[in-house]
Amino acid sequence: MPLENNNLITVTSPLLPDLDEFRELLKDIWNCKWVTNNGRFHNLLETALCEYLKVPYISLFTNGTLPLLTALQALRITGEVITTPFSFVATTHSIWWNHCRPVFVDIDPKTGNLDPNKIEAAITPSTTCILPVHCYGNPCDTSGINEIAEKCGLKVIYDAAHAFGVEKDGVSILKQGDMSTLSFHATKVFNTAEGGALIIHDEEMKRRVDNLKNFGITNEVTVVGPGINGKMDEIRAAYGLLNLKQVDEAINKRRQVAIHYQDALKGVSGISCFSDMPGVRHNYSYFPIFVNAEEYGMTRDELYDKLKDHNIFGRRYFYPLISSFSTYSGLPSASRENLPNAHRMAESVICLPMHHGLSEEEIYHTIDIIRS
Ligand SMILES: *Cc1c(COP(=O)(O)O)cnc(C)c1O
């Protein structure tokens, strides 16, 4: 890794708090000497996030994988869990770590999300839960998924790691399903360096989740269940409080980047991208393009390497599919024939540089390389 990355165009760049303001908050922490376990900044961040995200309850975690593990625990999920292969590995790993069996279902090529029309065929008497992902922040077909879940008595946990602040018809996408999980990793739209959260709809479940993320401890002498340590500390909570103040501005800058890309790539044959979905407040967490090698005259990997040669670091997100990794590739649902759309998308995608700090020069340099 080069130390100087000034002339590299990276796929992402973390939103950082103002250093002077951060120093002030650190002084507060040093003064009161309360560094974790439901500290002042932790509680302030929970309240501020509920308000910003328009949700009733949130529980902060130390990363975005623990909320997935904890949601499955809190809802006592067993047996088979239907999920998408087109995601970051943590989605399926969380099922495996809960000793459940992941069942992969194909995606809708229009959104990259689990296709509700294909879910029912994958349901067996052992199915208890659906774990979809709002991929790239594109909202899932939540009404289609909800209908199946209600009919078949299944729980729904949304991996909303990409969907911070996404709304559909003015309503937070995080209100859907039984729970939603967020990641505040440095690469995400809103970050606390490492961090995450679980979105919960009622007070009783909020208590249960808070308990599970603190070893199952309810008081000095009582442990009521096999909990884990998922608590967010004061330093990250303070960092998060400061970042929350600038996240809207960062999303606006991302929108500008997306508009430049969308306009400039419209006429390039063999390159396609998503357009904004009607009624959706997008967060522009990623900017995937899809390469049709025949029309474009170059394969996806050739374009990926060419961009790299010009110091532009895209990412083949998500490639390979989760179902192609050795842990999961032996599952019957992992077969290529079961997942044609997911394979096509994984083999054609490049996520272009997308963050709040990109200059127009960098955006057009990237566009020029794709066009030339
Ligand atoms: C980032 C991410 C996660 C995991 O979050 P961490 O904070 O890195 O643990 C889970 N699912 C998806 C879809 C992600 O993109």
The ligand as a MOL file (V3000), in Angstrom:
LIG
                    3D

  0  0  0     0  0            999 V3000
M  V30 BEGIN CTAB
M  V30 COUNTS 15 15 0 0 0
M  V30 BEGIN ATOM
M  V30 1 C -20.3960 -3.6510 4.9140 0
M  V30 2 C -21.4360 -4.7030 4.8620 0
M  V30 3 C -21.6930 -5.5840 5.9290 0
M  V30 4 C -20.8050 -5.7210 7.1170 0
M  V30 5 O -20.5700 -4.5960 7.8230 0
M  V30 6 P -19.2470 -4.4450 8.7220 0
M  V30 7 O -19.5100 -3.1510 9.4060 0
M  V30 8 O -18.0810 -4.3850 7.7770 0
M  V30 9 O -19.1860 -5.5930 9.6540 0
M  V30 10 C -22.7690 -6.4460 5.8410 0
M  V30 11 N -23.5310 -6.5010 4.7410 0
M  V30 12 C -23.2950 -5.7080 3.6740 0
M  V30 13 C -24.2070 -5.8140 2.5010 0
M  V30 14 C -22.2330 -4.8080 3.6880 0
M  V30 15 O -21.9780 -4.0680 2.6010 0
M  V30 END ATOM
M  V30 BEGIN BOND
M  V30 1 1 1 2
M  V30 2 1 2 3
M  V30 3 2 2 14
M  V30 4 1 3 4
M  V30 5 2 3 10
M  V30 6 1 4 5
M  V30 7 1 5 6
M  V30 8 2 6 7
M  V30 9 1 6 8
M  V30 10 1 6 9
M  V30 11 1 10 11
M  V30 12 2 11 12
M  V30 13 1 12 13
M  V30 14 1 12 14
M  V30 15 1 14 15
M  V30 END BOND
M  V30 END CTAB
M  END
